[in-house]
Amino acid sequence: MATQPINPGIPMKREWGTALGALRRLLANGDDTTQVFRIMRALNGDVTQKNYCKLLTLPHGGRLAYRRLELAERLSDRSFIDSLPAGSVGAAYRAFLDATGYTAQGLAEVSRAEGAFQDGDIEHPYAWMGRRERDIHDIWHVLTGYKADEHLGELCLVAFSHAQTGGLGWAFIAAGGGLKSLRVTGDTAVVRAIREGYRHGRRAAWLHGEDYEALLHEPLEAARQRLNIAEPVRYRAAQARLAEAGISAL
């Protein structure tokens, strides 16, 4: 029997069994990014649809939605990335790419393993919004200061992302990672850092509403101030505790 194509206009049902299995695999191997997208697909329901509708309520949101810029393509244009001025969000993002070896297209390829809204072949406003949500993830690492190449930084950013988007999948990962950290570390420093990430996400401006081409040109510290993104004090304290304990992975 042929598989029915995904219709982004119909909210996906939550699949707790799928999410739990994916979380177990993710906690066993924090670098298995495919499991993150599996959890998002299993638990986020109609979050992308709601965020798209919220975007349309912003003064410039309709213009962003009408243009439907595919950020994975734009962020993979090295000439564009190299043109961004020193001290800008884009310059910090460029340094991030060079330091980690990550790419926007690489993240897109991982997401396609789940074949959900992120599939570039799906022509639908909600599918575009899903891809946009995926493609700004690493820029959020730059804006928040949470490192992408460590498990602690990812856990703090998923908590921040839950506060920003309402996506239950993000909360599920943050809770699972926080509980595992109690067993691995024997203290609550990581949990406190995750909670700080959530609080910072609640207090910050709604980052989904940003024009990312313009934001990349903005001075990094000025952007953080404008968007009300606070210093990650407890995150850095947890980093230090993990380093002292010789713990490199959670």
N, C-alpha and C positions, 0 to 999 in steps of 0.2 A: 504494500500500500504506500502510495506516495505521501511524503510528509507535507502537511499543510504549511504554506509560507507564513511567516510571522506577520501579523498585522499590528503595527505599533499603536494604532488607534484603540486597541482593546487591551486594557490593563492585564498584565500577567498575574496569574494566581501565585500566591506564596507557596513555596515547596520547602518545608522545614527539613525534611529528610535529606534532600539534595544539599541544602545549606550546611547542615551538620556534618555530612560526610566531607564536603569541601573544606570546612573549617578544620576538621581533624587533619586533613592532608596539609593544609596551609600551616598549622601550628607545628607539624612535624618537619616542614621545610618552608621557612619563611620566604624563600626566594621563588616559590612556585606561584608566580603571578596569575597564572591561568585560574587558580582557585578563587582569587579575588573576584574575577569577572563571573565565575560560576555562582558565587554567593550573591553578587549584585543582581544577577538575573533571577535567582531563586527568591529573593526577599524584597526587592525594591518596589514591586508592584507598579503603581501609577506615579511614582515620584518624578520621573522624567516628564510626563505629561503636565503635572502640576507646575514644575519649574519652567516649562515652556510657556504656560499660560501666565505665570508671574512675570516672565521676561517681557511679554507683550504689554504689561501694565506700565512699564518704565517709559519715560519720555523718549529715549533712544532705542528702546527694546525692539520696537517694530522694524526699525531700520536694520538692526542686526539680524533679525529673523528673516527679513526680506532678502538681504544679501546672501545669507546662508554660506558664509565663508567656511570652507573646510580647513580647520586649523592644523590638522595633521600635515596637510600639504604645505601650508604657509610656514609652519615651524620646521619643515624639512628643507626649506629653501635656504641653503647656506649663505648665499649672497645677501639675502634679506637679514639673516641672523648676524652676519658680519658687519652689516651697515649700522647696527644699533649703537648708540653713543655710549662712551665710557661712563660708568656710574649709574647706568640705567637698569631697569628691571631686565631688559633684554640682554644687557652685557652680563648680568649675573646669571641669566638663563644660559647664555653661551658658555660661560665658565662651568656651569653645571653639566652641560652636555659634554664638554671636553674632559672634565674630571671623571665622570661616571661612565662615559661611553654609551649612555642611553640615547635613544632617538625617538622622535614623535612617531615615526613610521613603525619602529620596533614595538612600541606600546600598542599601536593599532593592530599589528599582526597578532599579538598575544590575545587581544580582545576578540578577534575573529574566530578563535578556537571555540568560542561559545556560540557564535553565529547569531547573536541577538541584535539589538538595535544598532550596534556599532558597525555592522556590516555596511560597507560603503555602497553596496548595490541597492540598498533599500532607500527609495526616494519618498520620504515622508518627513514632515516637520519634526515630529517627535524623534525619529531616527537621527535626524541632524542634531537635535538637542542632546541626544545620548552620546553622539560622537564628540560634541563640544565639551560635555562634562568629562569625558575621558581625556581629551587632549589638553585640558588646562590643568590636569593633576600635577604635572611636574612644575608648572609655573607657580602653583600653590606652594610647592616645596620651597621654591626660591623666596616667595613673599613671606612665608611663615618662619623660615629658618630651620624647619625640620628636615634633617638629612634624608635623602632617598635611599642611600646605600647602607642603611642600618635598620634593624627591625624596630628599634625604639622610635626613630623618626617617622617611620610609616605608621606605627600605632598612634602616635600623637596626631598625625595628619588625618587618619581615618576618623578619629574622634572629632577633629575640627570639621571634617567633611560632613559628618552626621549632623552637626549643629547647623551647617550651612544649607544642606539639601533636604534634611528629613529622611534620608535613605536609611531604612532599617538594616540593610546589609552592612553599612559602615559601622553602625552600633554593634552589630553581632561580632565583627572582627575585633573591634576595640575591646569588647567585654571578654572575648576568648583570649586575646593576647594579654590583657591585664591579669586574668586569673592564672594563666600560665606563668607570668612573671613572678607572682607570689611564691610559686613553687620553686622556680629556678633561682631567684635572688634571696628569698627569705625576708624581704622587707617590702615596703609600700612605695618606694621612690618612683617606680615606673607607673604604678596606678595613679599617683599624684600628678605625674607628668601628663598622663592620658586625660585625666579630669581637667587639667589646665588647658589642654588642647581643645576640649569641648567648650569650655567657658570662653576661650578666645574666639572660637568660631561663632558663638552666640553674640558676642559683642561687636565683631567686625562687620563692616558693610557686606552686603550680599554680593559675593564675588562673581556669581554667575551673570550678573548684570553688566559686567565690565566689557568695554570694547578692547579686546586684547591686543590688537595691532597698535592702538594708541597707548595702552598701558605699558607695552614693552619699551616705548620711547621715554617713559617717565622716569625721573630719578628714583632709585630704589627706596631710599629712606623717606623721600617725600610721598611716594606711593603708600608705604606702610602707614605713615601718619594719616594720610587722607582716608585710607580704608580702615583705620582704627585697628590695625593688627599689632598686638602687644608683644613685648619681649618675652620669649619662652623661658622664663627663669627656672621653673621646676623641671623643664625638659633638660636644661643644661646641668642642673644638679643631678638628675638621674643619669645623664651621660657620665658624669664624673664618678658616681657610685659604681656604675657598671665597669668603668675603666679600672677603678681601684680593686674591684673584685676579679678582674680578668675575664669578665663575661662579654663575649663579642656577639653572641646571638641569643635570641629569646625563643 
